[in-house]
Amino acid sequence: MPDLLLELFSEEIPARMQRRAAEDLRKLVTDALVERGFLYEGAKAFATPRRLALHVAGLPPRGQDVREERKGPRVGAPEGAVQGFLKSAGLASLDEARIVSDPKKGEFYVAVIERPGRETIQVLAEILPAIIKSFPWPKSMRWGAASREPGSLRWVRPLHSIVASFGPETETPEVVPFAIDGVEVGFTTRGHRFLAPQAIEVRRFADYLPALERAFVVLDADRRKDIILHDARDLAFARGLDLVEDEGLLEEVAGLVEWPVTLMGAFDERFLAIPPEVIRATIRANQKCFVLRGSPGPDGRERLANAFILVSNLVASDGGAAIVAGNERVVRARLSDAAFFWETDRKVRLEDRLPKLDSIVFHEKLGTQGARVERIASLARALAPVVGADAGLAGRAARLAKADLVTEMVGEFPELQGLMGRYYAAEQGEDPAVAAAIEEHYKPLGPSDRVPSEPVSVAVALADKLDTLVGFWAIDEKPTGSKDPYALRRAALGVIRLILAREARLSLRAQIAAAASGHGQGSDAFADDLIAFFADRLKVYLRDQGARHDLIDAVFALPGQDDILMAVRRVEALGRFLDTEDGKNLLAGYRRAANILRIEEKKDGRAYDAAPDQALLSLPEEAALARALDQAGAEAGRAVAAEDFEGAMRALSSLRAPVDAFFDKVTVNADDAGLRANRLALLHALRAATREVADFSRIGGEGR
């Protein structure tokens, strides 16, 4: 079976775009082929700094023949209908059509259209130019004389050549015939920019890989990552050090080189007095280098080594000495800057920096960071007893939590906000809980991020996130669709995780009101909507934990459900109950009762919500159900009030037998109108009893 080899050779592609571009190329080409009926055995895309490549294996040499019968108008139809049929079917006259008889519809024309399958290479010559010209780069450019023409090619960087060959392994492949803005397709590519700049001729994928290797190009990004990682580990091990691994940096560096050469550099040991996170951020951000871990210090804590790993794109004649020396000079200068920031920042107390926050706008409708700090501090003090924190420490931590935003270090490395505040607070003698909260109040930043456990940290983190959510809800800047510019979904999930990890009892409605008062307004206009937003985020979170989202709906449908911890416990108890036979049968009985009620209430135009008349309970089964409902409803209500949700479920389980017996022996729609109304009222009582624990109509999509 023939293969397709496609290479798009250009100037350097930004590392952050490469992997997505390779996947886009694979998907766009293979989807276009499948859409046209061309199936394939396998496809893999590749990216290096200067090329995107695609190999599609096992394509057919030509498409399948197509035979189609197209039904036309009836015999004797108006001339316009006949001509339209002939044109659409590609027929010269009705003589080329067949007449088919239908006993019901009479005689009508049928055109038999037969199309031979197209050559695959012809289809590729149509597909590939269209994909290349509309390729979804995040950013692209035009260049050269052709850029003056409307509709000219846009590419991420100037495109120099295209290889597109198609054919079986046993034969010489053909060039896919197309050109784009003067870039002709051929068999010619180039290797490494410096180590093998001469032209290379490649005709098929089996030749392409080894040809690039000989020209100092490792095509597969994952293989480049493996080379870098293993060589870096070996270099570190040889010096008795450990590599501080960094997957994000590894991915980026693999996108900067085509022939990775790993080298080690060093810096002055005096720079180790700077916090290790600062050293790492400096070396990572400015030089794309990896830091190394040395032996533990006197205090037993691990320390960075005064060495780093760099990745070159060259095999240098001097063994890389000049490259290492150049990187060391830059690292020395950058660390000198970081040391200056560190020493300068330590001279000013965090508290003395607070006035500067009044000049930093958090949001044009929500005021300054200074005003926000005061709101967060007030909320943190109020939340402190709820999470077992000292109110004074929580307020102090909240006031200082944003002070490092105006430090030199955070100005240079924004990703260190919070962490630098912790260092400065510890240096200045703040309580350890305050220092920890300054760093941890941003957490959790994502679903895999650690949740703070110290009470003061939890109080400040909750206050920070609640203030953000309430503020943006108050100004009606909520997430829409996939857009969430202020990361409000992440903030809500953070609140949920903090509450559950701490097992904190918290009324969302009360805290929303408290946060809204800090903004100088009430929360009545948006509290319900924000609580619903929390419920949606809770559904996502619990679904990831294996819980059923419909059970969350069933719990939150009850009035006054704004305690996340209690809602989760109720959901868990409900899930366990519904997994039992009693639970399954009661749910089935509930659904039967709800369906009957819905039909009859709609038909009668009234609700049967009055209490059943004891005098009309003529059959033993309905009397037994009435007694069971009274008892179970009361027990479930008491259990829920005591937050004993397992007990509430046990109370409901006692209804299984009387409900089964009722439906087995009692005719609800009795001829006697009084009996019928009383039995419908009994079904309403069943529905009401289950609502002590959840809205059963939301379970499994029933009753919607």
Salt bridges, closest charged atoms under 4 A:
ASP3 OD2 - HIS55 NE2 3.00
GLU7 OE2 - ARG51 NH1 3.03
GLU11 OE2 - HIS160 NE2 2.45
GLU11 OE1 - ARG193 NH2 2.95
GLU12 OE1 - ARG193 NH2 2.79
GLU23 OE2 - ARG26 NH2 2.48
ASP24 OD1 - ARG20 NE 3.15
ASP31 OD2 - LYS27 NZ 2.73
ASP65 OD1 - ARG62 NH1 3.56
GLU68 OE2 - ARG70 NH2 3.43
GLU68 OE1 - ARG115 NH1 3.91
GLU69 OE2 - ARG67 NH1 3.60
GLU69 OE2 - ARG98 NH2 3.10
GLU114 OE2 - ARG67 NE 3.38
GLU119 OE2 - ARG62 NE 3.83
GLU126 OE2 - ARG118 NH2 2.48
GLU201 OE2 - ARG203 NH2 3.18
ASP207 OD2 - ARG204 NH1 3.61
GLU213 OE2 - ARG223 NH1 2.33
ASP220 OD2 - LYS44 NZ 3.30
ASP222 OD1 - ARG19 NH2 2.87
GLU245 OE2 - ARG233 NH2 2.80
ASP246 OD2 - ARG280 NH2 3.42
ASP246 OD2 - ARG284 NE 2.63
GLU247 OE2 - LYS225 NZ 2.57
GLU251 OE2 - ARG19 NE 2.55
GLU251 OE1 - LYS225 NZ 2.93
GLU252 OE2 - LYS288 NZ 3.17
GLU258 OE2 - ARG51 NE 3.25
ASP268 OD2 - ARG270 NE 3.67
GLU302 OE1 - ARG293 NE 3.04
GLU343 OE2 - ARG346 NH1 3.01
ASP345 OD1 - ARG353 NH2 3.53
GLU351 OE1 - ARG396 NH2 3.15
GLU351 OE2 - ARG399 NH1 3.81
GLU374 OE2 - ARG399 NE 3.63
GLU427 OE1 - ARG346 NE 3.01
GLU430 OE2 - ARG349 NH2 3.80
GLU430 OE2 - ARG396 NH2 2.65
GLU439 OE1 - ARG422 NH1 2.68
GLU440 OE2 - ARG450 NH2 2.96
ASP449 OD1 - LYS443 NZ 3.43
ASP464 OD1 - ARG372 NH2 2.90
ASP464 OD1 - LYS402 NZ 3.12
ASP467 OD2 - ARG372 NE 3.33
ASP467 OD1 - ARG375 NE 2.74
ASP467 OD1 - HIS519 NE2 3.22
ASP476 OD1 - LYS478 NZ 3.72
ASP484 OD2 - ARG489 NH1 3.94
GLU503 OE1 - ARG569 NH2 3.75
ASP528 OD1 - ARG509 NH2 2.84
ASP529 OD2 - LYS478 NZ 3.11
ASP536 OD1 - LYS539 NZ 3.44
ASP550 OD2 - ARG548 NH2 2.79
ASP553 OD1 - LYS539 NZ 2.94
ASP553 OD2 - ARG704 NH2 3.09
ASP563 OD2 - ARG505 NE 2.62
ASP582 OD1 - ARG656 NH1 2.94
GLU600 OE1 - LYS603 NZ 3.05
GLU600 OE1 - ARG676 NH2 2.49
GLU601 OE2 - ARG687 NH2 3.67
ASP604 OD2 - ARG676 NH2 2.72
GLU622 OE2 - ARG679 NH2 3.10
GLU643 OE2 - ARG505 NH1 2.58
ASP644 OD2 - ARG650 NH2 3.93
GLU646 OE2 - ARG576 NH2 2.28
ASP660 OD2 - ARG656 NE 3.71
ASP695 OD2 - ARG691 NH1 3.19
ASP695 OD2 - ARG698 NE 3.78
